[in-house]
Amino acid sequence: AAVPAPSPLRRPCTMPATHPTFAAGIHPHGGKGDGRGSSVRVHAPPEVVDAQPTVEQFEAMRLEMQALREENERLRAKLGEVSDGESSREATKRVQKEWEAEAQATPRISVAEATLEVLNEGIRWPRKDEQRFWDRAPRYEPRPVEGGQGAGGGALEKDTNPLHIIHITAEMAPIAKVGGLGDVVTGLAKSCMARGHNVAVIMPFYSSLPTDQIEGLKHERDIDVPKGFSWDGEFRISSLRTSVYWGRIAGVPTYLLRPANWDECNIFKGGRIYGGSYDEREAYLYMCRAALEFLKESGMQPDVLQLHDWHAAATALLYWECYHNEGLSKPKVMLTIHNLENTGEVRQDEFAATGMYGEAFATIDKALDERTIGHNPERLNLMKGGIVFSNAVTTVSPTYAAEVKSGGAAGWLKGLFEKPEVKQKFFGILNGIDAQEWDPATDTLLAANYSAAAPVGKRLCKEYLQRGLGLDIDPNRPLVAVVSRLVPQKGIHLIKSAVYRTVAADGQFVLLGSGHADGVFKGMAESEFNGHPHCRLMVMYSERLAHMIYAAADIVLVPSMFEPCGLTQLIALRYGAVPVVRATGGLADTVFDVDQASGVDAARRNGFSFGGSDEASLFSALDRALAMYRERRGEWEQLSLRNMQANVSWSESAKSYVDVYRRL
């Protein structure tokens, strides 16, 4: 049965609310420091329906008003704590962190108590036609449930002889995240820290970073970084004064690099990650040199430098050429390849952004891009150079590693991976997800928390999304979701086909994503699916809405043409959805077909997969999933529970990385 509607004695609050703390009825319209003063809006009293209320209804109204008055007093007290010079936005951010901390401290509801009625109480159901309902809290107060540690989220074993590991990267979740790279850096760093290792990250200080989300941010030092500059049409070597900052991002010690004077050099200055007016190749070559210069100047001697993708690959070349014999002698170098679609090509003169000319690496056995031999000019390839100059090379799943070595995933670099000296240092290690961030038992962005031991809240999450997106509320209609970048790699033609197939099969379809194919889905959303009761195509991205979609989904579709690892299917499993995937790369390593996975233990079969890249192949898996949901509901529910209990965390993956670190 559908979840009961909210009581007619109370209508949801209509004032805007961008933060859980203000969702209960107080909204700041300014604060100390912004010049506009501060005003407070309180709850309106519950509206009474036309019928004469009973004694019991009057008593319920009285208790509700008393609770609201007490809550408003608490919130007034919090607003009164706004410090001098703190804007209302800063105060809101601070109170949000306090609210999340309160949620973590709230005792979890026991399995026996986690009933539909108990979890339904306190949900702020979306109002009809409410815009961006996902931007405010889905509940009046948090209600975490028991049983959320079954997916590898428990304490990790401590390693003996801890290592000092430095990650160098262009992305880091949650504040500098574009794709899965940022999630991997943060998740792996946190897991290795939990195992007892000394871990830090070096990354750009993008001007778009929300500094209020960097704990303890402080200026560390300024250094002079060798760098090439264009002068009268040619490159000349000089230096760039660089500021180094330190802070904690998601609990991980992080060093942030930027030009000391952005008025003179606009590197890393822009409205978003990869969104500035600066040249990205110049910027990341500079990042590589600045990271090494900082390590040398600081006197650090880490055991491992882990470089992520082409952005950081030049670090390997520069380290062995300029630093290993100049004081920074201890580190070994690991390059982690997240995606070989982008490998980083530069002219030899452009490489001078590192402070040295590229001729030193312009040979076939180093970094010369063989495709440009005989061209004017010949070019360097940063990923190739990183592979050659690193002590170890990893990628993000065993199957993708196999596709790189013997399939077509390596492209023109296939010959390099066939060399014995590269084969023996190349490893595929499966990614994990942050089991604390992605935990439906405690996730503060969900209307109702749930776990494998107390799964009933997932039904409420589904209705919450259906109401919020204006879909028909039907708990028996399978909800298929896609959360993805809309780029060719992700199988755009298959996603489009799945929309029509799902709706025709009396299912519901929700898409969240943006990218090169925005126009395709915007056109569909504005035409045949405009206001459709069973389809909503959200051509945008919101991390908050993504959490809600994973919790509501019955099926999560990932039809990628290639996928080095993929995190979407791992999150889907964690949230009790059933993944339907194309069997490639990491998808093949993590999703095993419930009907066709020969040689796989029945307990590990967790979804549906297909091998082709055509509609018929997709439908062979999607149709089976929809049929199982409708016709074998008991089996489906058991499959959902098993998926919630699967270990998709970083626990095993971090151990594998540590094993490779020790081999260097």
C-alpha positions, -999 to +999 in steps of 0.1 A: +000+000+000+011+036-006+025+055+023-002+075+042-003+112+033+006+138+059-021+146+084-046+172+072-041+191+104-007+202+093+004+216+060+041+217+051+059+249+058+060+271+027+090+293+034+122+287+015+148+265+033+182+258+021+194+240+052+181+213+075+182+235+105+160+261+089+136+235+074+117+235+106+104+270+101+132+296+106+150+311+076+178+337+078+173+367+055+207+381+064+230+381+093+258+400+110+284+411+085+262+413+054+247+448+061+211+437+060+204+427+096+186+395+104+150+384+104+134+352+117+103+336+103+085+311+126+060+283+120+025+293+112+001+274+135-015+243+119-045+250+098-077+234+109-099+216+084-136+226+080-149+198+101-152+204+139-120+189+154-123+162+180-108+164+215-080+141+203-073+164+173-071+194+196-047+176+219-025+166+189-025+202+177-015+215+211+014+190+214+026+199+179+025+236+185+044+231+218+071+210+200+074+237+173+078+264+198+106+245+215+123+238+182+121+275+172+137+285+205+166+261+198+170+275+164+169+311+176+197+302+200+217+289+172+212+320+151+222+341+180+256+324+179+265+342+147+299+357+153+310+392+143+318+393+106+301+361+099+276+363+070+242+345+071+256+321+044+286+312+066+263+308+096+240+285+076+270+264+065+283+262+101+249+252+115+245+225+088+277+209+100+264+210+135+232+194+123+250+166+106+271+161+137+239+159+157+226+133+132+257+112+138+253+114+175+216+105+174+210+070+187+200+046+159+164+033+158+165-004+166+155-030+140+123-038+159+113-001+161+120+007+125+084+004+113+068+023+084+048+044+109+079+054+130+100+063+100+072+082+083+069+105+113+090+136+107+093+134+069+089+168+052+070+155+021+075+176-010+047+200-018+029+199-051+050+218-077+078+225-051+109+235-070+142+219-061+129+200-031+162+182-028+179+214-017+163+214+017+162+187+044+138+158+038+131+154+075+125+176+105+151+156+124+175+127+117+164+092+124+193+068+116+186+030+119+206+001+130+223-024+107+243-001+085+278-016+089+272-047+068+289-034+036+324-031+048+319+000+068+335-012+100+369-005+114+398-016+093+428-036+106+459-015+113+490-023+092+524-026+108+553-004+095+531+024+082+540+042+050+541+079+041+519+083+010+514+115-011+487+117-037+490+142-065+458+149-082+436+174-101+404+163-083+393+154-047+358+147-034+337+163-023+348+198-031+368+193-063+349+165-079+340+162-116+339+124-120+349+093-102+386+103-099+378+126-070+359+099-052+387+075-056+414+098-043+394+107-011+382+071-005+416+055-009+433+082+012+408+078+040+410+040+040+448+040+041+447+065+069+423+042+088+449+014+083+474+036+101+494+051+072+505+087+070+486+101+040+483+135+024+471+150-009+486+177-031+462+194-055+454+227-071+438+255-051+411+263-076+395+297-070+361+279-071+368+258-041+344+263-011+369+273+015+344+269+043+346+231+036+383+230+042+389+224+079+418+244+094+427+261+062+460+281+066+488+295+046+518+271+048+545+289+029+555+305-004+580+290-028+595+298-061+586+272-087+606+269-120+583+276-149+584+285-186+567+316-199+557+327-234+577+358-243+576+374-277+563+341-292+589+318-275+591+301-242+617+313-216+625+297-182+620+317-151+601+311-119+566+316-105+560+326-069+536+300-055+515+299-024+510+266-005+481+262+018+472+234+042+438+221+054+417+190+058+393+179+031+369+152+042+394+146+071+424+141+048+454+164+052+457+184+019+482+208+005+467+233-020+489+250-047+482+283-065+501+313-080+508+337-052+494+366-073+463+357-094+464+392-109+496+383-127+488+346-135+453+332-138+462+295-134+434+277-115+412+308-115+377+302-128+341+294-118+345+256-117+369+228-119+383+226-155+363+258-161+388+286-161+402+307-189+437+293-183+454+266-204+448+233-187+480+216-200+501+245-187+483+245-154+488+208-147+524+208-158+529+236-134+511+216-107+535+187-111+566+209-108+552+229-079+543+197-060+578+184-063+594+217-054+572+219-023+582+184-012+619+193-017+616+226+002+596+212+030+621+184+036+595+156+033+606+122+022+575+102+015+577+065+006+552+067-023+541+094-047+508+082-062+500+102-094+464+103-107+458+103-145+474+125-171+471+157-150+498+144-126+518+121-149+546+146-157+555+143-120+572+110-127+593+124-155+604+155-135+611+135-103+636+112-119+651+139-141+653+168-116+647+158-080+658+122-072+695+132-071+688+166-056+676+158-021+642+142-027+656+107-030+633+084-010+600+082-029+590+056-054+564+065-080+530+049-088+508+061-116+471+053-114+452+053-147+415+062-142+407+065-179+428+061-210+404+082-231+424+113-222+462+109-222+475+145-222+493+156-254+517+186-254+542+202-277+578+200-266+579+238-261+546+236-241+563+212-217+585+241-207+556+251-183+574+226-160+605+248-160+624+225-184+622+219-221+606+188-235+635+177-257+649+155-229+619+133-231+613+134-269+624+098-277+603+067-284+616+050-252+605+080-231+575+102-238+574+108-276+540+103-291+547+079-319+516+091-338+534+125-344+567+112-357+576+132-388+551+159-379+561+195-372+561+197-343+565+162-328+546+160-295+550+144-261+524+122-244+522+127-207+504+094-199+530+075-219+558+093-201+542+086-167+539+049-175+575+046-186+589+066-156+568+051-128+578+022-106+543+008-108+512+015-128+477+006-116+443+009-131+409+007-114+397-028-121+412-062-131+390-065-162+399-030-174+436-039-169+431-070-190+413-049-217+442-025-217+469-053-221+451-075-246+420-057-259+415-024-275+412-002-244+449+009-247+444+023-282+477+034-297+494+027-264+488-010-268+524-016-279+537+000-247+516-022-225+528-053-244+564-046-233+576-070-206+589-042-184+555-026-184+535-058-180+553-068-149+546-035-131+509-031-142+481-040-118+443-038-118+428-030-084+391-026-081+378+007-066+355+009-036+332+035-023+332+055+010+309+033+031+304+061+056+293+087+031+272+062+012+253+045+040+215+044+037+213+037+075+227+071+084+224+092+051+210+126+062+198+133+027+172+105+027+136+109+037+139+077+057+170+057+066+171+020+061+194-010+061+194-047+053+183-054+088+156-027+087+147-022+050+112-007+052+125+029+048+134+023+012+097+023+004+093+057+019+123+070-001+107+058-033+074+076-026+094+107-015+111+109-049+079+102-068+061+130-050+090+154-054+094+148-092+056+148-098+055+111-108+025+089-101+028+075-066+029+037-071+050+014-049+044-015-073+057+002-104+095-005-109+116+026-109+146+026-132+173+052-126+203+065-145+228+088-127+256+095-151+276+120-171+259+123-205+289+115-227+293+089-255+313+066-232+282+061-210+261+045-239+238+075-247+219+055-274+212+027-249+200+051-222+176+067-247+163+033-257+159+023-221+136+053-214+111+043-240+113+006-231+108+012-194+078+034-199+062+011-224+066-018-199+047+002-172+078+012-153+090+046-142+123+062-154+144+089-138+176+103-153+200+127-136+231+139-155+246+164-179+273+164-206+278+164-243+244+147-249+223+173-229+204+183-261+192+148-267+175+144-233+164+180-230+145+175-263+128+144-249+120+161-216+104+191-233+084+171-258+069+136-253+080+133-217+070+168-206+048+163-175+048+126-180+035+107-150+061+080-153+093+097-166+114+125-154+146+135-173+167+158-151+194+172-173+216+187-145+235+174-116+230+175-079+248+153-054+219+157-030+194+145-056+217+117-065+215+103-030+177+104-031+175+087-065+198+058-054+176+053-023+144+053-044+155+032-073+146-004-078+169-007-108+200+013-117+211+012-153+248+015-164+251+007-201+286+020-207+305+014-238+336+011-217+340+016-180+374+014-162+357+008-129+324+027-123+311+037-089+275+040-098+268+003-097+286+000-063+265+028-048+234+011-063+243-021-045+249-003-012+214+013-015+196-020-022+190-013-059+196-040-086+221-029-113+216-036-150+250-032-167+269-038-199+297-063-190+328-043-195+357-032-173+348-028-137+312-034-143+321-070-153+341-073-120+313-062-098+279-072-113+271-109-118+240-119-137+214-136-115+204-160-144+236-164-164+267-160-142+282-194-146+310-202-121+298-175-097+284-186-064+246-179-062+251-156-032+273-132-053+248-129-082+235-094-078+221-080-110+216-083-147+242-079-175+245-079-213+275-080-236+264-063-269+261-026-276+228-028-294+192-024-282+184-061-283+213-068-260+201-041-236+165-053-236+176-089-229+188-077-195+164-049-187+133-070-196+145-098-173+150-073-145+115-058-150+099-092-152+116-104-120+104-073-101+068-079-112+065-117-112+089-128-085+087-101-059+099-123-030+131-132-049+136-095-058+133-084-022+159-110-011+182-098-039+179-062-027+187-073+008+218-092-003+230-063-023+228-040+007+251-064+026+277-067-001+312-054+008+317-025-017+338-004+006+375+004+002+386-021+028+399-048+005+410-024-022+431-003+002+448-035+014+457-043-023+471-009-028+492-012+003+505-045-010+517-028-042+532+001-023+554-023-004+566-040-036+580-007-049 
